[in-house]
Amino acid sequence: MGFLGKLRSSLTKVRKTLVEAVENAVSGHREIDESLYEELEDALILADVGVAAAQEIMSRVRARVKELRLKDPLQLKPLFKDEVLRIIGLETTPLFLPKEPPGVIMVVGVNGTGKTTSIGKLACYFREQGKKVLLAAADTFRAAAIDQLEVWAKRAGVDVIKQREGSDPAAVVYDALQAAKARRVDVVLVDTAGRLHTKTNLMEELKKIRRVAEREVPGAPHEVLLVVDATTGQNAVNQAKLFGEAAGVTGLVLTKLDGTAKGGVVVAVKKAFEIPVKFVGIGEGVEDLIPFHPTEFAAAIFD
């Protein structure tokens, strides 16, 4: 199918929610008027673009209609694509890894978002690039999380550093970084707990992990990736705020994009926090976690 074809196929629900709503609105109006603008803003909000981003997009669309003296509602569709791209950016934001390994990537997120699965897929991604990868099982709160990470480690052909359930997560990270330096590992992927019912303790735990990483490897963690389930819509914005404050999130991994009509959350989070999306999940396969390219994302929806 090819990369773009697969991306386009995964975004079918997003396209139906947003683009078809825009097309239905413009085709149902003979002129550009206030009722059309209101209908278009509703379409953006239903696609989880968020109220703030939807209002900004519509404000700029109105200004451009006036500037270009547009009369035909059908001329509005390309304006939407331009404004979505303006918010999410034209440039891809790649993962940062230091020149001197190991690069340390801390992965955070609420339980159930696909966090551990994403770590396994990232391990496969780096392995395909010829990098030596080590996993740190720092979600010691759940034995199932450690077991799941071990399954992915075997699948990816990488090692995992773990301790028993209930151990200090920062101690696991310390062991992993010592092992990474001794084994000349290129990338360390750190799994962390995602329980929110004791969120104060969790956030302090994440801060402690950061301190240990910084002490053991200069500049670490080099990336802090927040894994967000796209099907949760605006909850993703709340999670970005919560984890961003405690963990210093540098990028998003948006999972389950193939199963939701709420792909507009990419725009909402970027508008609210200026946090770039770095990877998106578009399927169940190991190869279906892919680097995020804004222009290709917009093309898959609008073109």
C-alpha positions as CSV (number, residue, x, y, z in Angstrom):
1,M,0.0,0.0,0.0
2,G,2.9,2.3,0.7
3,F,3.5,4.7,3.6
4,L,1.1,7.5,2.5
5,G,-1.6,4.9,1.5
6,K,-1.4,3.3,4.9
7,L,-1.5,6.6,6.7
8,R,-4.5,7.7,4.6
9,S,-6.3,4.4,5.3
10,S,-5.6,4.7,9.0
11,L,-7.1,8.2,9.1
12,T,-10.4,7.3,7.4
13,K,-12.5,8.1,10.5
14,V,-10.7,11.4,11.0
15,R,-11.4,12.3,7.4
16,K,-15.0,11.4,7.6
17,T,-15.5,13.4,10.8
18,L,-13.6,16.6,9.7
19,V,-13.3,16.8,6.0
20,E,-16.8,15.4,5.1
21,A,-18.3,17.7,7.7
22,V,-16.5,20.7,6.0
23,E,-17.6,19.5,2.6
24,N,-21.2,19.0,3.6
25,A,-21.3,22.4,5.2
26,V,-19.8,24.2,2.1
27,S,-22.0,22.3,-0.4
28,G,-25.1,23.2,1.6
29,H,-24.5,26.9,1.4
30,R,-24.6,29.1,-1.7
31,E,-22.6,31.9,0.0
32,I,-20.1,32.4,2.7
33,D,-22.1,33.7,5.7
34,E,-22.2,33.5,9.5
35,S,-24.2,30.3,9.6
36,L,-21.6,28.6,7.5
37,Y,-18.8,29.8,9.8
38,E,-20.6,28.4,12.8
39,E,-21.2,25.1,11.1
40,L,-17.5,24.8,10.2
41,E,-16.4,25.7,13.7
42,D,-18.7,22.9,15.1
43,A,-17.1,20.4,12.7
44,L,-13.6,21.3,14.0
45,I,-14.7,20.9,17.6
46,L,-16.3,17.5,16.9
47,A,-13.0,16.3,15.4
48,D,-11.4,17.2,18.8
49,V,-9.3,20.1,17.4
50,G,-10.3,21.9,20.6
51,V,-12.2,25.1,21.2
52,A,-9.2,27.4,21.3
53,A,-7.7,26.0,18.1
54,A,-11.1,25.9,16.4
55,Q,-11.7,29.5,17.2
56,E,-8.2,30.5,16.0
57,I,-8.6,28.6,12.8
58,M,-12.0,30.1,12.1
59,S,-10.7,33.6,12.9
60,R,-7.9,33.3,10.4
61,V,-10.2,31.7,7.8
62,R,-12.6,34.7,8.1
63,A,-9.6,37.1,7.7
64,R,-8.4,35.3,4.6
65,V,-11.9,35.2,3.0
66,K,-12.0,38.9,3.5
67,E,-8.5,39.4,2.2
68,L,-8.9,37.2,-0.9
69,R,-12.5,38.4,-1.4
70,L,-13.8,34.9,-1.7
71,K,-17.5,34.3,-2.4
72,D,-17.8,30.6,-3.2
73,P,-18.0,28.3,-0.1
74,L,-16.1,25.6,-2.1
75,Q,-13.0,27.8,-1.9
76,L,-12.8,27.4,1.9
77,K,-11.5,23.8,2.0
78,P,-7.9,24.5,1.1
79,L,-7.9,27.3,3.7
80,F,-8.6,24.7,6.4
81,K,-5.6,22.6,5.4
82,D,-3.4,25.7,5.4
83,E,-4.5,26.6,8.9
84,V,-4.1,23.1,10.4
85,L,-0.6,23.0,9.0
86,R,0.2,26.4,10.4
87,I,-0.6,25.1,13.9
88,I,1.0,21.7,13.8
89,G,4.0,23.0,11.8
90,L,5.5,22.1,8.4
91,E,8.7,20.5,9.8
92,T,9.1,17.1,11.3
93,T,10.6,17.1,14.8
94,P,12.9,14.1,15.0
95,L,14.0,12.4,18.2
96,F,17.1,13.9,19.7
97,L,19.9,11.5,20.6
98,P,23.3,12.7,21.8
99,K,26.5,12.1,19.8
100,E,27.9,10.2,22.7
101,P,25.7,7.2,23.7
102,P,23.7,6.1,25.5
103,G,20.7,8.2,24.5
104,V,18.0,8.0,27.3
105,I,14.4,8.1,26.4
106,M,11.9,8.2,29.2
107,V,8.4,7.1,28.3
108,V,5.4,8.3,30.4
109,G,1.7,8.0,30.1
110,V,-1.5,6.7,31.7
111,N,-2.1,3.0,31.9
112,G,-4.0,1.7,29.0
113,T,-2.7,4.2,26.4
114,G,-0.4,1.6,24.8
115,K,2.7,2.9,26.6
116,T,4.5,-0.4,27.0
117,T,3.5,-1.6,23.5
118,S,4.9,1.7,22.1
119,I,8.2,1.1,23.9
120,G,8.4,-2.3,22.3
121,K,7.7,-0.9,18.8
122,L,10.3,1.9,19.4
123,A,12.8,-0.8,20.3
124,C,12.1,-2.5,17.0
125,Y,12.4,0.9,15.2
126,F,15.8,1.6,16.6
127,R,17.0,-2.0,16.0
128,E,16.1,-1.7,12.4
129,Q,18.4,1.4,12.3
130,G,21.3,-0.8,13.6
131,K,21.3,0.6,17.1
132,K,21.8,-1.4,20.3
133,V,18.8,-1.0,22.6
134,L,18.2,-1.7,26.3
135,L,14.8,-1.5,28.1
136,A,14.4,-0.4,31.7
137,A,11.3,-1.9,33.4
138,A,10.8,1.0,35.8
139,D,7.0,0.4,36.0
140,T,7.5,-1.7,39.1
141,F,4.0,-1.0,40.4
142,R,2.5,-3.7,38.2
143,A,4.1,-7.2,37.7
144,A,2.1,-7.4,34.4
145,A,3.9,-4.3,33.1
146,I,7.3,-6.0,33.7
147,D,6.1,-9.2,32.1
148,Q,4.7,-7.3,29.0
149,L,8.0,-5.5,28.6
150,E,9.9,-8.7,28.7
151,V,7.7,-10.1,25.9
152,W,8.4,-7.1,23.8
153,A,12.1,-7.3,24.6
154,K,12.2,-10.9,23.2
155,R,10.2,-9.8,20.1
156,A,12.6,-7.0,19.4
157,G,15.7,-8.9,20.2
158,V,16.9,-6.6,23.0
159,D,17.7,-6.9,26.7
160,V,15.7,-5.6,29.6
161,I,16.8,-4.6,33.1
162,K,14.3,-5.3,35.8
163,Q,13.8,-5.8,39.5
164,R,11.0,-7.4,41.5
165,E,7.6,-5.9,41.7
166,G,7.4,-3.0,44.2
167,S,11.1,-2.1,43.8
168,D,12.3,1.5,43.6
169,P,11.8,2.6,39.9
170,A,14.8,4.9,40.2
171,A,17.0,2.0,41.3
172,V,15.9,0.1,38.1
173,V,16.9,3.1,36.0
174,Y,20.3,3.4,37.8
175,D,21.0,-0.3,37.1
176,A,19.9,0.1,33.4
177,L,22.2,3.1,32.8
178,Q,25.1,1.4,34.4
179,A,24.5,-1.6,32.2
180,A,24.1,0.6,29.2
181,K,27.5,2.2,29.7
182,A,29.2,-1.1,30.3
183,R,27.6,-2.7,27.2
184,R,28.0,0.3,24.9
185,V,24.2,0.6,24.4
186,D,23.0,3.3,22.0
187,V,19.5,3.8,23.3
188,V,17.9,3.2,26.7
189,L,14.1,3.2,26.7
190,V,12.6,3.6,30.2
191,D,9.1,2.4,30.9
192,T,7.4,4.2,33.8
193,A,4.3,3.7,35.9
194,G,1.0,5.2,34.7
195,R,-1.3,5.0,37.6
196,L,-3.2,8.3,38.1
197,H,-5.2,7.4,41.2
198,T,-2.1,8.2,43.3
199,K,-0.9,10.9,40.9
200,T,1.1,12.9,43.5
201,N,3.3,9.9,44.3
202,L,3.6,9.1,40.6
203,M,4.8,12.6,39.7
204,E,7.4,12.6,42.5
205,E,8.5,9.2,41.2
206,L,9.0,10.6,37.7
207,K,11.0,13.5,39.1
208,K,13.2,11.1,41.0
209,I,13.8,9.0,37.9
210,R,14.8,12.2,36.0
211,R,17.3,13.1,38.7
212,V,18.9,9.7,38.6
213,A,19.1,9.8,34.8
214,E,20.7,13.3,34.9
215,R,23.2,12.2,37.4
216,E,24.3,9.1,35.6
217,V,24.3,10.3,32.0
218,P,25.0,13.9,31.0
219,G,21.9,15.6,29.5
220,A,19.6,12.6,30.3
221,P,16.8,12.0,29.7
222,H,17.3,13.3,26.2
223,E,13.7,12.8,25.3
224,V,10.6,12.4,27.5
225,L,7.8,10.9,25.3
226,L,4.2,11.1,26.5
227,V,2.1,8.2,25.0
228,V,-1.5,9.3,24.4
229,D,-4.4,7.3,23.2
230,A,-6.0,9.3,20.4
231,T,-9.4,7.8,21.2
232,T,-9.5,9.8,24.4
233,G,-9.8,13.1,22.6
234,Q,-9.6,16.1,24.8
235,N,-8.3,14.0,27.8
236,A,-5.1,13.9,25.9
237,V,-4.7,17.7,26.5
238,N,-5.3,17.1,30.2
239,Q,-2.7,14.4,30.3
240,A,-0.2,16.5,28.4
241,K,-0.6,19.2,31.1
242,L,-0.3,16.9,34.0
243,F,2.8,15.0,32.8
244,G,4.3,18.0,31.1
245,E,4.6,19.8,34.5
246,A,6.2,16.8,36.3
247,A,8.2,15.1,33.6
248,G,9.2,17.8,31.2
249,V,7.6,16.2,28.1
250,T,9.5,16.8,24.9
251,G,7.2,14.9,22.5
252,L,4.1,12.9,22.0
253,V,3.4,9.4,20.8
254,L,-0.2,9.3,19.6
255,T,-1.5,5.7,19.5
256,K,-4.6,4.1,18.1
257,L,-5.0,6.8,15.4
258,D,-6.4,4.2,13.1
259,G,-9.4,3.6,15.4
260,T,-10.7,7.0,16.1
261,A,-12.4,10.0,14.6
262,K,-10.6,12.3,17.0
263,G,-7.3,12.8,15.2
264,G,-7.8,16.6,15.6
265,V,-6.2,16.1,19.1
266,V,-2.9,16.5,17.3
267,V,-3.9,20.1,16.6
268,A,-5.3,20.7,20.1
269,V,-2.2,19.6,22.0
270,K,0.1,21.5,19.7
271,K,-2.0,24.6,20.1
272,A,-2.1,24.3,23.9
273,F,1.4,23.2,24.8
274,E,3.7,23.5,21.7
275,I,4.6,19.9,22.2
276,P,5.4,18.2,18.9
277,V,4.0,14.8,17.9
278,K,7.0,12.6,17.2
279,F,5.4,9.2,16.5
280,V,1.9,8.0,15.6
281,G,0.4,4.5,15.8
282,I,-1.6,3.6,12.8
283,G,-2.1,-0.1,13.3
284,E,-1.3,-3.2,15.4
285,G,1.9,-4.3,13.6
286,V,5.4,-3.7,14.9
287,E,6.1,-1.5,11.9
288,D,2.9,0.6,12.5
289,L,4.5,3.1,14.9
290,I,5.9,5.7,12.5
291,P,7.6,9.1,12.7
292,F,5.1,11.9,12.5
293,H,5.3,14.1,9.4
294,P,2.9,17.1,9.6
295,T,2.6,17.7,5.8
296,E,1.9,14.0,5.1
297,F,-0.6,13.9,8.0
298,A,-2.5,16.9,6.5
299,A,-2.3,15.4,3.0
300,A,-3.7,12.1,4.2
301,I,-6.7,13.9,5.7
302,F,-7.4,16.7,3.2
303,D,-6.1,15.6,-0.2
